[in-house]
Amino acid sequence: MSLLSETALPPDSETFTADELNEGQEPAKKRVSFHTLGCRLNQSETGVLARSFEQQGYAVVPDYARAEVYVLNTCTVTEHSDA
């Protein structure tokens, strides 16, 4: 048993493709979110990465659940760390 009838749209209604509906609009930007672990250098590097993504047409969003790309920026301490 179907909850929708076979003729959900009136017979004279028009249907449109997604391309037709979006005609004349800018395409939606892909979204990227960042999470940074580590020292101040990592914070600075995340800023550089974010600007690079923006230059490539991405929108930086704070909510990782809304992002298509999620960047986890961390490091490995190779010498004495800054305290």
N, C-alpha and C positions, 0 to 999 in steps of 0.2 A: 504494500500500500504506500503510495507516494503522498507526502504532505503538500507538494506543489502540483498544481494541475498541469497538464501538458501545454496549455495555452496561458501561461502566466502573464504574457504581454498581450496587450490588445492587438488585433490583427493589423491595424494601420500604423503601429508604432515603428520608429526607426531604431536600428542598432548601429553602434559605432565600434570601430576597433580602438585599441589603446593608442595607437599612433594618431588616429583622427582626433581623439579627445585631447591629446597633448600637443596638437599642432599649434605652432606659434609660441609655445612655452619653452623655457630653457629646461634641458634634461635635469633630473634630480641629481644632486651631488652625492657621491659615495661618502660615507661617514667613517671617521677614524677616531679612536679613543686611545689614550695613553695612561699607563700606570708606571710610576718611576720608583725604583728601590735603590737606595744607595746615597752617595754623598752629593754635595752641591754640584760637582761636575756632572753627575748624572742628570740633575735637574736642568742644567744648562743644555746638555745634549738633547734632552727631550724637547726643549724649546726649538732647537735647530731642526730636529726631526719633524716637529709639528709644522714649522714654516715650509719645509720641503714638501710635505704632503699637501699643504694649502696651495702651493705653487703648481702642484699637479692636479688641482681641481677638487680636492677632498675638503669636506667640512669637518672641523675638529669639534667633537661633542664630548661633554663630560660623562655621559651615561654610556658605559661600555655595552649595555644591552641593546642600544640603538645603533651600534656601529657595525659595519661590515668587516672592518679591519680593527684588530686590537693589538697594540704594541705594548709589550712588557719590557721596559728598559731597566737593566740591572748590570752589574759588573762583577768582575773577579778581582780581588785585591792581589796585586802582584808584588807590592812592596809594603812598607809600613803605611797603614791607613791614617787619614786625618782624623783626629779625635774631636 
